[in-house]
Amino acid sequence: MQPSSRHFPENARRALADDRLRAMLDKSASGFRLRRRMAADRLPEFEALRDRGRDIKDHTLAHLDLYLERFEAQVRAAGGTVHWCADAAGARDAILAICRAAGAKTVTKGKSMIAEEIAINDHLEAHGLVPVETDLGEYIVQLRKEPPSHIIAPAFHVSKEQVAESFRAAHTALDPARPLDEPSALLAEARAMLRRRFHEADVGITGANLLIAETGQTVIVTNEGNGDLTQTLPPVHIVLASIEKVVPTPEDAATVLRLLARSATGQEFSAYTTFSAGPRRAADPDGPRAFHVVLLDNGRSALMDTEFREVLRCIRCGACMNHCPVYGAVGGHAYGWVYPGPLGAVLDPALIGLAEAKHLPNASTFCGRCEEVCPMRIPLPAMMRHWRRREAEQGLQPAVTRRGLALWAWFARRPALYHAAARLAARLLRRLARRSGTLAMLPGAGGWTRHRDLPAPEGRTFRELWAERRTGDGP
């Protein structure tokens, strides 16, 4: 997936003008938020679990090399192979080499954001292989030739009618007059089309929600069971995961899993939670003959000694997106790369560069809801501010922003003049305001007033109120 994050302002404007998209976002996000709150309320120890999950990930990151080496040793002991990949190109080449060695023609895939990150589908297609997404949402966006718009709900933005259009265009061997008005009909058709693909596949690729160092197991969670079919039916199973997914023990994995589904979909547990360890053994009735784990760094180790280290605690639940007012207004595609929302605002600049993704840390109201609901207590707003500081240090801000900040700094260094100017500006804005107390237009504030009225200042300035309180004259 080629990033288009540098075009976020234009992408956002198109999304804001799309009434259908806005309606879909409003409906879907509200459901996620309600279910997450209800699931948390049903579990008295939920907040204590969040603390435990944070501590597990912090401990693991502090000893990441040791746990990754332990994981590799256990995978090898079970008969599997581990491939260490420094970047996306290395991961793509490793997967292609495995597929070629297996003589593969068709590859089935479970949902994996790392697969999106390295653009593995495009790479396989360019070398003559046919990748087939098996998660329903991923299958829909693959047919539509779109990237996912959400990390747990890839087709978050697609209406039922649009899904029907895509199925009619892709499934041309079926009766064109068949009814596709109900979700059950769409689901049945997708299941029928994918069943053959599961049996034809030469290689299955899954992601991993967790890697367990003590046992060498990989863990995936799904609600459709497609992940199990993807990893057990083909003769070769490839697990594609980034290095920060490792945890020390199965007990630690269980703690994280108790947080994951509740934060993502409001379930106590996902419908399918699958632990895998190596290829088929002699007594096993099914399973792959070969098992590979492709471990991707792709810039993550470079974050370890920076102020962005804590983002590596992320378990990809999507809660930050579900509660973000900016994501809720423009959707995932506006962000222009794999990881949207508050997570993307922190992670994307690290992975594709601040010059490409500089708009994303600025696409925030700083309401703090993302940090409030994050199961790993990641301080996302603080890290967005760090990116904003780097943006200023590198001179990447627009000229008008730099000039505006320079003007503000000039006033701020002259407190008496600053306070006088603030009082004058407040009085002037009150005079210009309509009877409703709002401004429909204001030079320099067009980004706000194009979509909403600007409340005019009321009463005294903050400095005046603060001075009164300090002297004891105020309320």
N, C-alpha and C positions, 0 to 999 in steps of 0.2 A: 504494500500500500504506500503510494507516494504521498508524503505529507503536504497538506495545503493549509497548515496552521497560520502561515503568514497572511492568509486571506480571511482570518476570522471575522473582522468587521463586516466584510461583504457577505460572508456566509451567514452571519447572524442576521443581517438585514433581510436576506432572502427567507430565512426561517421565520422571522417575525411577521413577514407578509403572507405566510402560508397558513391560512385559517384551519385547514384540515389537520395539518401537523400540530398546531397549537391545541386543538381539541383532543387529539390522540394523546399528547403529552400530559394534559391536565387530567384526563381520565385514568391513565395508567399509573402516573406517579402518585396520585392520591391513594390508590389501592395499595401500592408498596408501602407508603408511609403508615397507613392505618394498620396493616398486618404486622409490620415491624414493631410498632408500639404495643400492640396486643400481645405479641409473642414475648416481648421483654417484660411486660407487666405480669405475665403468667409465671415467670421464673424469678423467685425472690432473690436468688444469688446472681442475677444477671450482671450487676455492676461489679461484683467480686470476680466473676468470670472474666470480665473485660480486663481487670487488673492482672489476673493470672495470664491471660493470653498475651497482653503486652509484655509481661516479664519473661514469658517463654521465648517470644521473638527477640527481645533484647539480648537475652542470654545466648541464644543461638547465633545472632549476628556477631556477638563479641568473640565467638569461637567458631566462626563459619568454616574456616579451613579444616578444622578437626572433624566437624560433623559431616562435611562433604566427603572427606577421605573415608570416614567410617561408612557412609552410605555406599560409596563406590565399592568398598571391600565386600560389603554384604550382597550387593547386586552380583558381583563376580562370583561369589561363593554359591549363589543360587543358579548360576549358569548364564547370566546376562552379560551385556557389554555396555560400558559407559563411554560416551563420547564427550570430551570437553571442548566447548566452542567459545572462542573469545568474542565473536561478533555474529551478526546475522548471516553474512556470507558463509562463514564456517559451518553454521548450523544447516543452512540450505544444502551445502555440498555434502555434509555427512548424511543427511536424509536421502538425498538423491543417490549416493553411493550404495546405501543399504537397499534401496528400491531396485537399483540396477543389478545388484548381486542376487536379488531374489527373482529377477526376471519379471518384475511387476509391470502390469499394464493399468490396473485400477487400484486406487488408494481410497479407503474410507477414512473419514476424519470425525472425531468428536470435537466438541467446542473447545477452542484453545485461543486465548488472546496472544500467547507467544507465537502461535502459528500465523496470526495476523501481523504481529510485529516483524516477523522475518519474511512475510509475503510468500509462504511456502506454496500456496496454490498456484500462483503465477509461475513460480520456478518449475514446479512439476509439469504444468501444462506446456511450458516452453521446451521441455525435454520429452514431450510425447506421452506423458502419463495423464490419466484422468482422475483428478481428485474429486471426491463426492462428500459434501458435508452431510452429516447424519443427524445432527441436532435440528429440530424442526425450524427454529428461528434462523439458524445459519443456512439451512437448505433454502429457505425463502429468499434471504438476501443474496445467496449465490445465484439463484435463478434470475434475480433482478439486477445482478452485476453491481451490487452495492456493498460497501463495508458495513459491519455491524454498527448500530447506533447506541448500543448499551452493552456493558460487559457481561451481564447475566440475561438480558432479554434482547438478543441481536435484532429482532424485527419489531422492536418497541414502537417504531414509527409507522408501521404498515397496517392499513385497515384490512378488514376481512374481504372487502370488495377488491382491493389491490392484490391480495393473495390469490383470489380466484382468477384474476386476469393473468397473473404470472403462471399459474398452473395450466390454464388453457393454452398459453403460448408455448410452454415447455413440453407438456404431455400430449403431443399431437396424435399419438396412436389411440387415444381414448375418444369416446363419443363426444363430439363437440357440443351436443345438446344436453349433456349430463348436468344435473342440478348441483351447484356449488354455493348454495345460499347459506348453509349452516356450517358452523365450525366443525361439527362431527364429520361432515362430508369431506371437508378439506383435510382433516386429520386422517381419515380412512384412505384417501387418495395418496397422501404423502407416505403413509405406512406401506401401501401396496407398491409404490414406485421404489421405495428404499429397500424393501425386502430382498429383491433380486440383487441389488447392489451389495448388500451385506455378504451374500453367498459368492458373488463374483470376485470380491476384493482379494488382492494378493498381499497387500500390506494394510494394516490399520494403524492410524496415528491418533493418539489421545494426548491431552494435556495432563497436568497433575495439579490438584489443589494442594497436596502436601507430599513431601518425601520424608520417609522415616529413617533416620540414620541407624538406629539400633537394629533394625530388621531388614533394611534394604527394600522396603515396600514402597509402592507409589499408591496414592489415593486419589480417586476421582469421585465427584458427587454430581448426579444428574437427576432429573425428574422424568426422564423418558426411557431409560434403559438402553439408549443407543450406544452409550460408552461401553457397556458390557459386550454388546454384539461387535463393536468395532475392535475390541481387544482380544476377543476369544475366537472369533470365526476365521480371520485370515491367518495364514501360516507365520506371518511376521508381525510383531507388535512393536511400535516405536512410541516411547513416552517422550514428549517434548516439554521441558520445564526450565524455568530460570533458577539460578542458584539459590535465591533467598527463600525458596519454597520448603527447604529442609527444616525439620524439627527433630529433637533428640529421640523421643520415645513414642510408642503407641499411646501412652497415657496423655502425653502432650498433644498428640494429634486429636484425641478425643475431646480435649478442652477446646481446641480451635474449632472443631466441627460443631460443638454445641453453640458456638457464637456465629458460625458462618451462615447456616440456613435461617436462623432467626433474624439476622441482620439483612439478609438478602431478600428473602421471599416471605418471611414471617412464619416459616414452618419450624417445628421442633427439630426435624431432621429432613434432609432431602429424601426423595422416594428411593433412590439408589445410592448407596455409599459403598464403593468397591475398593478393596485392598488387593494389590497385585504384587507378586514377587517372582520374577524370573519366568523362563519358558515352561512349557508343559513337562511334567515329570512322568515317569513310566506308568504310574498308576492313575494319572489324571485322565478323565474321560474326554476332555476337550482343552482348548487353549493353544497358544501359538508355539511353534517349534523354535522360534528365535525371539529374543527379547532384548531390545536396545533402549537405553536412556540417553537422550541428547540433552546435555546440560548447557544452558546458555548464560553467558555473562552480559555481553552487549552493553557495557557501561555501568553495570551495577556495582562492581567492586570499586570503581572510581568514586562512588557516593559514600563509601564506608567511613571515610575520615572527613566528611563535610557536614554542613548544617542540614543536609537533606537525607541523612542516614535513616531517620525514622520512617521515611516513606517505604522503606524495604520491609516494614512490618505488615504491609497491606496484604489482606487475604482475598482481595477481589470480590467483595460481596456486593458492591454497587450502592451501598447505603448513602454514601456522600452524594452521588448523583441523584438518587431518589429524593433527597431533601434540599437540593441546591436550587435556588430560584432562577439562577442563570441557565443551568441545564434545563430546568423545567420550562423555560421560555423558548430556547432555541434548539434543544435536542442535541444528540451526539455528533451528527455529521458536521455541524458548524465548527467543531473544534479541529477538524482537519487531520486527525491521525487516530491511532488505535485506541488511546486511552482518553476519554472525554471527561468532562466535569471537573470537580476539585482535584481528583486524583491526577487527571491529565494535566491540569494547570501546574502541578508540581513535577510529575514524572516526565512528561513530554519534553520540556526544555532540557532535562538531563540526558535524554536518549537521542533527540534529534537536533539539539542545539538551541540556545537561547535566541539566536538571530532568526531562526525559523519559527519558534514558538513563543516569542516575546509577548504576544497579545494575551495568551492564556492566563498567566498569573494576574493580569489586570481585569480578567472577566470574572469578577467576584464582587459581591456586596459586602464581604467580610462580616456576614451575619453570624458566622460561627456554627451554623447548623451541621456542617460537614464534620467538624471535630466533635461536636456534641453526640452524634450518632455513630461515629466510627467505632467498631468493636475493638480495634487495636489502639484506640486513643491517639491517633496520629495528629499532630498539631498542624493541620494543612494550612490554615490561614497564616501562621507564622512563617511557614516555608514559602508561601506565595510572596510574602513581604521580602524575604531574602532574595527571591528572583527579581523583584522590582528594584531592590537595591543594586543588584548586579547589572540590571538593565541600565540604570542611571550611570553606574561606573563605566560601563562600556560604551556609553553614548548612543544607545540604541533607541532611546525615546524619540518620538516625533519632535520636530523643532518647536512647534507651538507649546508642547508640554515643557520642554527645557526652558523656553523663555518664560513661561508662566511660573515655573518653580523658581527661576532666578529672580523674578520680580517679587514673589512671595518671600524669598530669603532676604532680599534687600530690605523689605519692610520689617521682617521678623527681627533683624539685627538692630532695629530702631524702635524699641517698644512703645515709646510715647506716640510716634507717628503711626505705628501699626494700630494702636488702640483708637486713635482719633479717626483713622481711615475706616476701621471696622464700624465705629458708631455712625459715621457719615453714610457708609454703604447701606447699613441696616435701615436708616431713616429713609434714604432714597428709594430703596426697594419697597418699603411700606407704602410710600406715596404712589409708586408705579403700579402697585397691586390692584386687582379688581376688587369689587365688594366681597367676593368670596375669599379674599385673602390669599389669592394665588396669582402667579405670573404665567401667562400662556407662552411668552417668548422672552428670552434674555440672551444678549450677545455673550458668546463664550460658553453657554450652557445648552446649546442646541441638541446635544446628545441626550439630554434629559427631556427638554420641552417638546421634542418631536413626538414623544410617546405619552407624555403625562404633564400635568401642570406642576409648577414649582411653587411650593409654599413660601410665602414671603416671611421674613423674620418678624417675630412678635416680641414685644416688651423690650427689656434691657439685654445687653450683650452678656455672654458668659463671664467675661472679665469683671463687669460691673456687679453681677450677682456674687461672684467669688469674693470680690473685695468686701462686699457687705457682710458676707458670712464670716470672713476672717475677723472683721472688726466687731462682730456681734450685733450689727444693725439689721441684718436680714432675717428672713423667716427661718 
